[in-house]
Amino acid sequence: MLFRFPSLFSRNILKTIALGQILSLCICGTAITSQYLAEKYEVNTPMLQSFINYCLLFLVYTVMLAFQSGPDSLLHILKRKWWKYILLGLADVEANYLIVKAYQYTTLTSVQLLDCFGIPVLMALSWFILYARYRVIHFVAVAICLLGVGTMVGADILAKRSDNSGSDVLIGDIFVLVGASLYAISNVCEEYIVKKLSRQEFLGMLGLFGTIISGIQLLLMEYKNIASIHWDWKIALLFVAFALCMFCLYSFMPLVIKVTSATSVNLGILTSDLYSLFFGLFLFGYTFSGLYILSFAVIMVGFILYCSTPTRTAEPAESSVPPVTSIGIDNLGLKLEENLQETHSAFL
C-alpha cells in the first residue's frame, strides 16, 4: 500500500490537474467579463454572448467539416444524425442560458450549491450511457469536492456576498437545477462523441445548431436589451474577451475529456468560482476570507483522489453473452502508467 502514494502525484495526475485548471481559468474569464458587463455597463445579454461563441465554433469547426469528404463530411453527418445534434445543441444552449438567467432570481449561494447537482446527474448518465463503473474512492472524492464547495459557500455567507436574494428564489433554483442537468447531458454526449467519433464533429455540429438555436432565441428574447446597449470600445472589448474565453473553453474541453472523463473535468472546474473570487478581490472589492484558500485545497484534494484511480467500463451484453467488464479510457494516461508498473513488477 505504501507504494501507491507516489501515484497521487505522478506526471499524468499532475498533467490532469493542470489541464483542469486551464479550463477553470477560461470559465473564470467568462464570469469576470460577464460581471463587468452587468455591473459596470448594465448589459445583460447572455444569449448574445453565447451566440458569438457558437458563431466562432461555426466559422472554425463547421467550415472544417464542410471541406471534409466521406463519412466525416458535413452533409453525410447531417443525413444520418441531424436530429441528434439538434437535441444536443438545444441542451447546450439552454444550459448556458438558464444558469446565467438564474442569477436574476436567486442567490449566489443557491447557484453555487445547486449547480453541483449536475455532478451526480453526470455520474448517473455515465453509468447507464457510457457504462462507467466507479469505485468507492470515486464517490469519496466527489463528496470531498462537494465539501469544498460547501466551504466556499460558507465563506461567501461570512463575506456577505449572498445577501441579494433575487426576485423569485424558487424560479431561480429551478433554473439552476434544470441548467445543471442539461449541462450533464451535454457533457456525457461530448464524452461519447469525442471518444467514439471525433472532436471536430462534436464542435462542428454544436457550432452549426448552437448558432441557429441561440440566434432564434436571441431575436425572440433579447432584441430590446441589445438595442439599448450604448456601444463603445470598452463594451466591445469585453464581448470579445468573453467570446475568446468561451471559444477556448469549448475548443480545449474535448481534448481534456478525451484523456480523462466528463466527470473528472467537472470536478476540476469547481475551482473556477474560486478563481473568480480571487480576481474579484482586486476588481470588485470582494472581502477576503481564509476559507477560500481552505475550500480550494479541499476541492483539489478530492480532484486528485478521483484522478488517482481509473474507472472501469462495463461493456454492454450482446444477446445472451454475459457482460464483460474491462478497463475503459477514463484517465487513460494513468492506466497506461499502471500497466507499465505491473509489467515492471512482473519482470522483477
Secondary structure, 3 states (H helix, E strand, C coil): CHHHHHHHHCHHHHHHHHHHHHHHHHHHHHHHHHHHHHHHHCCCCHHHHHHHHHHHHHHHHHHHHHCCCHHHCHHHHHHHHHHHHHHHHHHHHHHHHHHHHHCCCCCHHHHHHHHHHHHHHHHHHHHHHCCEECCHHHHHHHHHHHHHHHHHHHHHHHCCCCCCCCCCHHHHHHHHHHHHHHHHHHHHHHHHHHHHCCHHHHHHHHHHHHHHHHHHHHHHHCHHHHHCCCCCHHHHHHHHHHHHHHHHHHHHHHHHHHHCCHHHHHHHHHHHHHHHHHHHHHHCCCCCCHHHHHHHHHHHHHHHHHHHCCCEEECCCCCCCCCCEEECCCCHHHHHHHHHHHHHHHHC
